[in-house]
Amino acid sequence: MLYGGYGALNEAGAVQVRWQAMDKSTADLGIAETRRWLNDKLRHPDRFNIDAIRRQLGALESGTGQDFFQIVMEIFEAHPEIELLPA
């Protein structure tokens, strides 16, 4: 949707995205879920850069890495034409 160049946002100009239950998503996509997500990727060395995933996991565990929610927010921030609104 954000990088694919297709769908309703393709060349739509400025848009607003309303995120339902953003507070819940913040908690649900925090450190524990990010750890689970990264560890799952480690089980697939044929599909992922294991060294990069280990670095991400180490940074997460040391408190310097991003959790999944922060990663998603960074992606939205890279799209200034999209205004993200908690709903």
Rosetta blueprint (number, residue, H / E / L):
1 M L
2 L L
3 Y L
4 G L
5 G L
6 Y L
7 G L
8 A L
9 L L
10 N L
11 E L
12 A L
13 G L
14 A L
15 V E
16 Q E
17 V E
18 R E
19 W E
20 Q L
21 A L
22 M H
23 D H
24 K H
25 S H
26 T H
27 A H
28 D H
29 L L
30 G L
31 I H
32 A H
33 E H
34 T H
35 R H
36 R H
37 W H
38 L H
39 N H
40 D H
41 K H
42 L H
43 R L
44 H L
45 P L
46 D L
47 R L
48 F L
49 N L
50 I H
51 D H
52 A H
53 I H
54 R H
55 R H
56 Q H
57 L H
58 G H
59 A H
60 L H
61 E H
62 S H
63 G L
64 T L
65 G L
66 Q L
67 D L
68 F H
69 F H
70 Q H
71 I H
72 V H
73 M H
74 E H
75 I H
76 F H
77 E H
78 A L
79 H L
80 P L
81 E L
82 I E
83 E E
84 L E
85 L E
86 P E
87 A L
